[in-house]
């Protein structure tokens, strides 16, 4: 008798879902409604065949479960994908700083001293126009050829007379209070030659030295052939320069 009553209660609860005016598109809930139709007929058989069933208690318990029906139906219609996403916390943006960049284009000759003087004049002109960052072109102190690289190469680490090009860049950066990305010049280091870029800060200090990684090798039959790697050694790693208010990636 007890097991029959429990089964009847469970079926009555399902019957309430079948009669509930609340609709739900959930497939899981639809299965429960379908089963309740079959259980409805089974409920009638239990009531008529078991004369010892206490119908008053059954009705009271059925009313209790009936009150839970809409709650369960409502909860089954929850859709997580429609839940509100909390807004992202505001992040303070750094102040915007404006500054001028001077890009210097130079005509290179076979005279190194003239090339250095020309570069100095271009840097001074850029600084006079308000540039805080000045950039020079690639191989600005030497003709661009494999035959010239070894002739015009400088020992940058030794400095002074061994590297008049970088000595000029250091002096100009300190005097004009500008950051200079010195394009590139041929560098001799031991028995190797590199296509090297030097960066100087506003105190004239060498902040970084970068060896060109991807050398210019081209061979188009009948048109042009230039193999930079015949004389120059490739660098191995990128260079990041922290200049305070400026972050440069070379």
Phi and psi in degrees as a GROMACS rama.xvg file:
@    title "Ramachandran Plot"
@    xaxis  label "Phi"
@    yaxis  label "Psi"
@TYPE xy
-64.5245  -44.0222  UNK-2
-64.6322  -34.6371  UNK-3
-65.9611  -40.8417  UNK-4
-64.3076  -41.1977  UNK-5
-63.7166  -41.8955  UNK-6
-64.4729  -38.9026  UNK-7
-65.1145  -40.5894  UNK-8
-60.5956  -45.9402  UNK-9
-62.8529  -40.3894  UNK-10
-70.0457  -38.1575  UNK-11
-61.3635  -38.2274  UNK-12
-62.5322  -42.5243  UNK-13
-65.8339  -35.493  UNK-14
-61.982  -37.7733  UNK-15
-62.6547  -37.6989  UNK-16
-63.1213  -36.7428  UNK-17
-64.0216  -34.9515  UNK-18
-89.9945  -11.9288  UNK-19
-62.5794  134.696  UNK-20
-72.5025  -9.29211  UNK-21
-79.2862  125.391  UNK-22
-93.6681  152.396  UNK-23
-149.083  132.465  UNK-24
-91.8113  2.39144  UNK-25
-67.1052  127.147  UNK-26
-58.2777  -35.8415  UNK-27
-65.0605  -40.8479  UNK-28
-69.6267  -35.4873  UNK-29
-62.9896  -35.0466  UNK-30
-62.9704  -42.471  UNK-31
-62.1885  -38.4558  UNK-32
-67.3653  -38.299  UNK-33
-65.2812  -42.9653  UNK-34
-64.3275  -31.6354  UNK-35
-66.2825  -25.961  UNK-36
-66.5733  -44.3852  UNK-37
-66.2328  -42.1894  UNK-38
-65.7741  -25.7542  UNK-39
-62.0678  -42.8541  UNK-40
-68.4429  -36.7518  UNK-41
-65.1053  -33.2036  UNK-42
-62.8339  -44.7817  UNK-43
-61.1987  -39.6511  UNK-44
-64.7878  -39.7463  UNK-45
-65.1666  -40.6675  UNK-46
-67.2579  -42.3393  UNK-47
-77.0203  -33.4282  UNK-48
-84.4357  -24.9211  UNK-49
-107.524  96.3961  UNK-50
-75.0405  -10.6367  UNK-51
-90.4002  -0.436383  UNK-52
-71.1003  132.022  UNK-53
-82.961  101.195  UNK-54
-69.1372  -31.4184  UNK-55
-64.8392  -46.9865  UNK-56
-62.8782  -37.2726  UNK-57
-63.3385  -41.6634  UNK-58
-65.8493  -39.4338  UNK-59
-62.8741  -43.6946  UNK-60
-68.6949  -33.7083  UNK-61
-65.2193  -39.3363  UNK-62
-63.9518  -37.3011  UNK-63
-62.222  -46.5519  UNK-64
-71.9771  -27.3689  UNK-65
-63.3094  -37.4651  UNK-66
-67.8289  -22.4338  UNK-67
-85.1269  -17.6648  UNK-68
-55.0719  -56.6739  UNK-69
-59.6165  -34.161  UNK-70
-64.1619  -45.7412  UNK-71
-67.3306  -37.0882  UNK-72
-66.0614  -40.4942  UNK-73
-66.2749  -40.2766  UNK-74
-68.3024  -29.1322  UNK-75
-72.5259  -14.9852  UNK-76
-89.6003  5.8484  UNK-77
-66.2018  133.882  UNK-78
-120.284  105.503  UNK-79
-57.5954  -33.7899  UNK-80
-67.4766  -15.7419  UNK-81
-97.6685  3.29867  UNK-82
-67.7599  146.644  UNK-83
-72.5538  137.042  UNK-84
-96.208  127.112  UNK-85
-62.1195  142.048  UNK-86
-63.3517  147.816  UNK-87
-67.8884  145.389  UNK-88
-69.4599  135.623  UNK-89
-64.8174  139.051  UNK-90
-111.427  129.225  UNK-91
-65.8209  124.916  UNK-92
-82.6086  140.851  UNK-93
-66.6498  151.556  UNK-94
-63.2051  141.283  UNK-95
-82.6214  125.752  UNK-96
-115.526  127.74  UNK-97
-100.602  137.718  UNK-98
-152.214  159.268  UNK-99
-96.5426  144.671  UNK-100
-116.439  130.39  UNK-101
-101.876  120.075  UNK-102
-105.389  115.38  UNK-103
-101.931  124.622  UNK-104
-107.557  125.137  UNK-105
-120.849  146.427  UNK-106
-94.1815  117.283  UNK-107
-90.5188  139.998  UNK-108
-119.559  -178.436  UNK-109
-82.0717  -5.14716  UNK-110
-96.2195  108.438  UNK-111
-63.3112  -44.135  UNK-112
-60.2512  -39.3381  UNK-113
-66.1478  -40.0145  UNK-114
-62.185  -40.8571  UNK-115
-65.7463  -43.8295  UNK-116
-63.5823  -39.2717  UNK-117
-63.645  -41.8385  UNK-118
-65.7584  -39.7935  UNK-119
-61.1706  -44.7114  UNK-120
-62.363  -39.3272  UNK-121
-66.6192  -39.3636  UNK-122
-64.7727  -44.0903  UNK-123
-62.6927  -39.732  UNK-124
-65.2683  -42.2048  UNK-125
-64.2648  -42.4448  UNK-126
-65.0107  -38.5436  UNK-127
-63.7236  -27.0794  UNK-128
-91.0072  8.24904  UNK-129
98.1603  7.12541  UNK-130
-69.7822  134.972  UNK-131
-102.774  -16.3073  UNK-132
-131.721  124.554  UNK-133
-121.415  132.088  UNK-134
-121.023  135.173  UNK-135
-104.353  162.294  UNK-136
-80.1545  173.998  UNK-137
-72.4162  138.522  UNK-138
46.3208  62.8538  UNK-139
-87.5697  -14.3193  UNK-140
-103.981  3.3292  UNK-141
-146.529  148.625  UNK-142
-59.4151  145.626  UNK-143
-89.1808  88.5241  UNK-144
-157.263  152.852  UNK-145
-63.1177  -31.0355  UNK-146
-71.0761  -25.7492  UNK-147
-90.9135  -26.8289  UNK-148
-55.2841  -46.9785  UNK-149
-70.363  -28.4603  UNK-150
-74.3867  -39.6818  UNK-151
-96.0305  -2.19726  UNK-152
-62.9096  145.747  UNK-153
-124.377  153.496  UNK-154
-91.3433  91.8424  UNK-155
-64.1873  -39.5102  UNK-156
-63.6959  -33.2471  UNK-157
-72.9191  -35.8085  UNK-158
67.7259  -168.105  UNK-159
58.6252  -135.06  UNK-160
-65.9187  -21.9179  UNK-161
-73.9949  -15.2182  UNK-162
-146.662  73.9297  UNK-163
-62.6784  -28.4546  UNK-164
-66.6807  -48.151  UNK-165
-73.7074  -27.2019  UNK-166
-63.403  -40.5945  UNK-167
-64.7161  -42.5949  UNK-168
-62.3512  -42.1408  UNK-169
-63.246  -45.993  UNK-170
-63.9609  -43.4614  UNK-171
-66.8881  -40.8167  UNK-172
-62.3645  -42.5332  UNK-173
-69.8145  -43.7471  UNK-174
-69.2326  -39.9623  UNK-175
-93.6459  -7.37728  UNK-176
56.9264  51.2909  UNK-177
-128.304  157.679  UNK-178
-92.1444  131.421  UNK-179
-118.671  124.16  UNK-180
-99.1382  103.048  UNK-181
-78.4191  43.6364  UNK-182
49.8802  -120.367  UNK-183
-158.517  154.851  UNK-184
-138.223  159.22  UNK-185
-69.2401  130.485  UNK-186
-117.938  138.402  UNK-187
-105.585  123.501  UNK-188
-133.601  104.371  UNK-189
67.0618  -126.549  UNK-190
-102.503  15.745  UNK-191
-110.788  148.97  UNK-192
-114.058  137.747  UNK-193
-129.152  154.302  UNK-194
-94.8518  103.44  UNK-195
-117.231  135.375  UNK-196
-108.223  134.241  UNK-197
-117.136  140.921  UNK-198
-118.5  128.728  UNK-199
-118.854  137.949  UNK-200
-87.9587  -175.47  UNK-201
-71.248  -7.77488  UNK-202
-98.0731  3.66052  UNK-203
80.493  10.1126  UNK-204
-84.8818  138.138  UNK-205
-71.9025  112.072  UNK-206
-89.422  -29.7717  UNK-207
-162.175  154.094  UNK-208
-134.361  122.755  UNK-209
-119.67  131.106  UNK-210
-94.3781  128.274  UNK-211
-55.9083  128.981  UNK-212
-87.7818  -51.87  UNK-213
-95.071  95.8111  UNK-214
-72.2178  152.783  UNK-215
-86.0843  99.2452  UNK-216
-119.186  119.571  UNK-217
-141.17  140.37  UNK-218
-146.097  98.1211  UNK-219
-111.888  104.824  UNK-220
-52.1362  129.644  UNK-221
81.8991  -3.49711  UNK-222
-125.943  -67.5552  UNK-223
-149.322  142.1  UNK-224
-139.425  121.707  UNK-225
-146.883  117.552  UNK-226
-115.194  94.3962  UNK-227
-63.1254  -31.191  UNK-228
-71.715  -4.67311  UNK-229
-65.0743  -32.0836  UNK-230
-120.872  -25.7444  UNK-231
-102.323  149.248  UNK-232
-101.066  135.447  UNK-233
-77.3164  146.066  UNK-234
-75.0507  175.22  UNK-235
-120.127  -26.791  UNK-236
-133.522  150.261  UNK-237
-66.5108  165.409  UNK-238
-128.327  127.181  UNK-239
-110.667  130.947  UNK-240
-117.081  121.632  UNK-241
-95.5903  110.953  UNK-242
-111.498  26.3136  UNK-243
88.4917  -99.2025  UNK-244
-80.2982  -10.1455  UNK-245
-121.029  138.898  UNK-246
-118.988  115.317  UNK-247
-108.578  135.738  UNK-248
-116.79  117.967  UNK-249
